[in-house]
Amino acid sequence: MTQLIDVPAGLKGVAAAETSIGDVRGAEGFYHYRQYDAAELARGRTFEEAWHLVHAGELPDVAQLAEFAKRTAARRALTPRVARALPAIAELAASDRPLQNLRAAYELVALDQGMKPWLDVSAEDLADQAIVTTAVFPTLVAALYRHSTGKSPVGPREDLGHAANYLYMLDGREPDPARARALETYLISTIDHGFNNSTFTGRVVASSGADLGSAVIAALGALSGPLHGGAPSRVLDMLDEIGTPGRADAWIRGALARGEVIMGFGHPVYRATDPRDILLRQVAEELGSPRLDLAKAVTTSARAAFAELKPGVPLPANVELYAALVLEAAGLPRELFTPTFAVSRVVGWTAHIVEQAGHNKIIRPSARYTGPEPRSGLW
Ligand SMILES: CC(C)(COP(=O)(O)OP(=O)(O)OC[C@H]1O[C@@H](n2cnc3c(N)ncnc32)[C@H](O)[C@@H]1OP(=O)(O)O)[C@@H](O)C(=O)NCCC(=O)NCCS
């Protein structure tokens, strides 16, 4: 009989694999990509630089950056046969389910690219699939959104950065630089974050030798959950419901009394501070989000209510509270918040899939059976 090792529920605190992509140090309120402070990268670098860093392991020099930006921008466009299928997908899932739209549409990209199990693919081809996947995500999200809102898609522009081009494809006009930079800061800050639910999911699927597309689609499924990537739009719904700073206290206490979770608070790893909360609060302030006073009142009320009603449980504001304000102020409709999270996290997912393929061990844990004893004799 196999000896089972019990681990905490949800695998909390369990190191399930090794990675050199990045790390989250919960007690310190710090996270990094390849040894570089991620919040500093978000402040001072472009999305392409961070993308190169996460995938190649080093920040690009000027020539490498120019080459990488050109190479990735050239992969943004959809092939005609994928583009032709998008109206049908947009019609099926409608505008209120854009992440499901993205998942269905990306499946077509994976098919179109002829993605095979990575066991049968060279390291160069797998790295190229990672590039195409990341390059095409904003194009898919923007085109599907425009179809589902009765507009014609706007094709990508190779002369714009990843974030500015995403806004351009959504609106059909070149974005204001401050908005584009705010979105870029958000995108860099959410590229990777340890063994979060969707990254782990992607690695589990990759560990069976499956194709990169299947692992990315599985990660997208995990991200769709309200406790993971689905939180930011719900933050705005919550702020709408609360309405004014004076109502925050009563609203939070009422929700906690009903046993509800407060969106934008709590984290499996951060205990005191989520550095993304600090970073994105600053960005929301710089952009002049009209919801700042309300968000601050909610934070103060939540902190007081948690201390009283959930003593001893550290529930810091997480990335989602101010992410919602930044994305809104950058001009994104709330139904695109989770797909926009996917636009950045796909850099992390694909890096992890490539890393998993580089030294693979199939992930196959056990479960402790808690049902009745097997029946004996004839039944
Ligand atoms: C992120 C999240 C799933 C982490 O969950 P977790 O790892 O189980 O968190 P913890 O172990 O620290 O939770 C401890 C306790 O606090 C509660 N709790 C955690 N987050 C809470 C929140 N936002 N509001 C109210 N209670 C919360 C848990 O239900 C748990 O209560 P219990 O011991 O009575 O069961 C959780 O905090 C949550 O659902 N947050 C809201 C959604 C969100 O903002 N997600 C984005 C994350 S970046």
The ligand as an ORCA input file, in Angstrom:
! r2SCAN-3c Opt
* xyz 0 1
  C      -7.708     35.145     -2.208
  C      -8.434     34.161     -1.306
  C      -9.134     33.103     -2.195
  C      -7.400     33.472     -0.423
  O      -8.088     32.521      0.310
  P      -7.384     31.689      1.465
  O      -6.037     31.260      1.042
  O      -8.352     30.635      1.874
  O      -7.205     32.783      2.592
  P      -6.939     32.562      4.117
  O      -6.528     31.156      4.405
  O      -6.024     33.650      4.534
  O      -8.395     32.799      4.728
  C      -8.568     32.684      6.098
  C      -9.969     33.014      6.482
  O     -10.320     34.327      6.055
  C     -11.457     34.312      5.233
  N     -11.283     35.255      4.158
  C     -10.268     35.267      3.271
  N     -10.433     36.286      2.415
  C     -11.569     36.929      2.806
  C     -12.255     38.052      2.291
  N     -11.811     38.700      1.218
  N     -13.380     38.437      2.905
  C     -13.840     37.775      3.985
  N     -13.233     36.697      4.510
  C     -12.107     36.280      3.915
  C     -11.513     32.897      4.702
  O     -12.833     32.559      4.318
  C     -11.034     32.123      5.895
  O     -12.078     32.047      6.826
  P     -12.326     30.694      7.661
  O     -11.014     30.416      8.353
  O     -13.422     31.071      8.583
  O     -12.686     29.663      6.662
  C      -9.467     34.872     -0.421
  O      -8.791     35.808      0.373
  C     -10.585     35.531     -1.195
  O     -11.540     34.859     -1.593
  N     -10.478     36.872     -1.451
  C     -11.509     37.572     -2.190
  C     -11.352     37.350     -3.692
  C     -10.173     38.095     -4.255
  O     -10.003     39.281     -4.021
  N      -9.359     37.357     -5.033
  C      -8.186     37.895     -5.670
  C      -6.952     37.342     -5.048
  S      -5.485     38.145     -5.630
*
